[in-house]
């Protein structure tokens, strides 16, 4: 994937993630305000579950946002499309599916297994 196309897609993803993070932060703040009021015990469990879900989605969005920013930095320094672990090329198909990818498929698999 050429870097101009990658930059455009990454900037679009970045903007969408920033919008999502703003919305999710608002939901998290609203969940916190709701928890300040006395609740029926049955509602408390549902609200906690919703709050936890919001926090989990917010965490994923922030992580992806960080990956997108890292990919944009790699474009700037000329290392975009090169695996950060082994130095081989990241396949175009992988970059098209996940433009923020920093590892080749093999290294990503190793990295994912180590994180478990």
Secondary structure, DSSP 8 states (H G I E B T S, - for coil): --HHHHHHHHHHHHHHHHHHHHHHHHHHHHHHHHHTS---HHHHHHHHHHHHHHHHHHHHHHHHHHHHHHHHHHHHHT-TTB-TTT--B--HHHHHH-TT--S-HHHHHHHHHHH-
